[in-house]
Amino acid sequence: MQFTPMRIPIETFRLPNGLFVTLSEDHTAPIVAVNLWYHVGSANERAGRTGFAHLFEHMLFQGSADVGANEHFELIQRAGGTLNGSTWLDRTNYFETVPSHQLELVLWLEANRMGWLLPAMTQQKLDTQRDVVKNERRWSVDNQPYGTWWERLPALAFPEEHPFHHSLIGSMSDLDAASLEDIKHFFATYYTPDNAVLSIAGDFDPRETRALVAKYFGPIPAGNGKPPLPDMTLEGTFGTFKRVVIEDDVMLPRLFLAFRAPLFGTDEYYASSICSAILGLRKGSRLYRRLVRERQVAAEAQAFTYDLTKGSDLLVIDVTARPSLSAETLEREVADEVDLLVRNGVTEDEVARAIALVQTEFVAAMQSAGDRAERLSLFATYFKNPELVNEQVQRYEAVTVADVNNFIRERLGEENRASLLFVPRHGPEQDAATVDELSIPVGADAHQ
């Protein structure tokens, strides 16, 4: 199956202060999406001050020189729009989708907090949002079944000194230690126009929009530069099997099995992405078909990539056991499926199906103004080239069976597996077991 080449219209320009702007005009619907990426995430935090990037996701909605606390939300919602923000290991983004005639409001709001947040930043706001983030941590991480997986897995997969190792949301002690001066310095360092990408997609007039961007963002001064990240280079594999068992207040065992994978955007990445789709994208995938439907040992099964552009990407298998299945059996079953893949590889039909699924999802997403603006910001931030969005369908189309099988042989072996296994508390497994204490034979075939 081949897709007709898709070309999204893209214009770019850069303001004198360094702000990179991407425009994609589409008059299909009378809406416009604004997406602002700052090239800062948890990787930019220093030891003892983790959680700042995520804290700022909250702080930036607490008002600026001309906008009251929570007024950003109120103004956008009254205008008939939607908005939110998110934080990741190496970026933070803020996004709004509004009726077309409200574009100027969004640009004014985003520019006001980029340029004039500090005058409105107070100790009271910091204390309030710090408590909000701590409550969020309690609710979504500490007291959520399996909730610690997304900080435990990077801690297992990346060395302690690596910027991706520590928690994205931050520790309670680091959040407590954050001072107003710390926060102001972090903002002045990273939330500057020369460290940002502004993408606008949808129903707008390009000439008028260029003028509005220059009007509101142009007066904001460039930053003084941000400190470079340390060398993030890693070997292609872990070099040994890693395993941690976590006793938790959960009903069912759940396994996260991670592999180091090629960086997002490289030629090898696309083979990794297709492999992940073969393993765990939708209910026709290998893991779902074999473990959920046929063998009935799993309740859920999926696989995905982190899509990281520095250090190493991760391909992750996520499988939850059925009731009464032991954690040991779950781990064996998943290992058996991976071993089978390493031994026999994938077929032409599997690769064709996966390519079609990934391409269909991508093309469908590009019909949404919000998703389009998000992807433009992604490629502009990481690669300085939003035009790469127009190459994605073809890059997936070019993946061959040989490419996927080469990736499998090189990256899915026993020496490149990191197992994070959640077990019900008081179960037979030992808490914090490591590879040296491993009692389950790696790669054992339980069905011979």
C-alpha positions, 0 to 999 in steps of 0.5 A: 500500500502506497500513500500519495505524497502529502505536502503540508504548506510551510512558511518559516521566519525568524525574528531578530531576537531569535524566535523561530516561527513556522506557519502552515495555512489551511482554511478547511475549518475556521480554527487556528492552533498555536503551539509554543515549544521551549527547548527545556525539560527535565534534562536541563535541571541540575542535581538538587533542583529537579522538577523545575521544568514541570513546575514551570508548566504550572507557573506559566498559567499563573499570570504575567504583567498584564494577565491575572492568575488563571486569567489565561485559562479564562480568556481562552475558554471564553473565546471558545478555545482549548488550551494546555501544556506539557513537559517532557525530558527535553522540551516544554510546550504550551498550546491553544486552539481557538476560532480563527478571529481569536488568534491575536488574543492567543499571541498576546497571551503567549508573548506576555508570559514569555516577556513579562512573567517575572514581574508577576512572579511572587512567593505566594504563587510559587508556594501555591503551585509547588503544593499543586505539583506535590499533590499531582505527584501524590495523585498520579505517581506515588498513590497511583497503581504502577504510577512510578513506572515513568520515573523508574524506567528512565532511572533503570535505562539511563546511567545515574549521571545522565540527564534523562535519569532523574524524575521528570516531576521532581522529588518532594525534597527538591520541590521544597528546596526551590526558592523564588530566586531559583525559579526566576533564574531558571525562567530567565535562562530558558524561557527566552525567544531564542530558545523557543519555536512558535508554530501556527496552523490553520485558518489565518492570513499569513501576512497579518499573522507575521505582523502580529507575531512581530508586534507581540514577540518582537520587543522581547529581548533574547536571552544570554544563552543557556548552559550546554548539556553534558555529553549524552552519548550512550552505547547502542545496547545496555551490555547486560540484562537489567532487572528491577522488581517493585512491590506495589499496591497493585492487583496484577503483575505488570512488566515494562521491558525496555530496549535502547533504540536508535535516536528519533529522526535517524534512518534506523529509527524508522525500522525501530518504530515499525518493529514497535508497531508490529509488536504492540500497535493495536489489537492486531499486533503480535503481543496482543494477538499472542498474549491476550487473545491466543494464550490468554496470559495478558489483560493488556499488551502494547509497545511504543518508542519514546522518540528521543533525539539525544543519548538513546531512544527507548523501545518499550513493551508494556504488558499487564498480566491476567488475574491469577497469572504469576509475575514469573510466568508473565516475564517468561511469556514476554521473553519468549515472544521477544526471543521468537522475534529475534530467532525468526524475524518479521514477515513482509505482511507484518511490515506492510501492515505496520507501515500502513497503520503508522502512516494512516495515524500520521496522515490523520493527525495532520488533518488536525490543526493542533496536531499539525502545529505540534509536529511542526514545533517538534521538527523545528525544535529538534532539527531546525527544519519543520519541512521534515514533517513532509518527509515522514510518510516516505521515510516509513514507506522506505522501511524494508523487512531487512531493515526491521530484522537488522534492528531486531538482531542488533537491539532486541537481544538479551544484552539490551533488555531492562526489565521493570516488573511490578508485583502485588505487595507481599508476593513471592518476588523479592523487592528490588531484585537485581540482575545478580539476584535473577531467578528467572532464566533469561530467554528460556522457552517455557513451551518446548 
